[in-house]
């Protein structure tokens, strides 16, 4: 019986080591207290990981037909956006904040609390139903609502996360 237990422990340790070796580099910074602003990302494109300045928003979110012009915008164009009245203005504000959130979540050196397609493991985001399917799901759902207030509320939440403090130069 002792032999079997020892063998089991050894096997578990070996597997744990193999899993650690196979872990992706993106697991280097874990936490919930960092985020860089849209202004940081638009001025530091060399710090981008996994995305480029030409990545279209349509590859990140499902854009409803009434907002289809946003689908061809790039992440850099979104980061340069301002705002404005109506649904288009609210969408401009949201895609700016969402693009920064995506870049934060993708960067190995930023302990960002939100995940791109998965729920956050950190409070208060973990209990926020909007993020059940990560940033992607929250943005897609807000845009699909067609409701300016819903879109702006999500933009504010993302902006708060983006302003947690940037650890990058």
RAFENHU-V725904 format. One record per run of one state. SS is the DSSP state (@ for helix, = for strand, . for the rest). FROM is the first residue (numbers start at 1). TO is the last residue. If there is no record, write none. Layout:
SS,FROM,TO ; SS,FROM,TO
//
This chain:
.,1,1 ; @,2,22 ; .,23,24 ; @,25,27 ; .,28,34 ; =,35,35 ; .,36,37 ; @,38,43 ; .,44,44 ; @,45,47 ; .,48,55 ; =,56,56 ; @,57,59 ; .,60,64 ; @,65,70 ; .,71,73 ; =,74,74 ; @,75,79 ; .,80,85 ; @,86,106 ; .,107,124 ; @,125,127 ; .,128,128 ; @,129,131 ; .,132,133 ; @,134,145 ; .,146,147 ; @,148,162 ; .,163,164 ; =,165,165 ; .,166,169
//
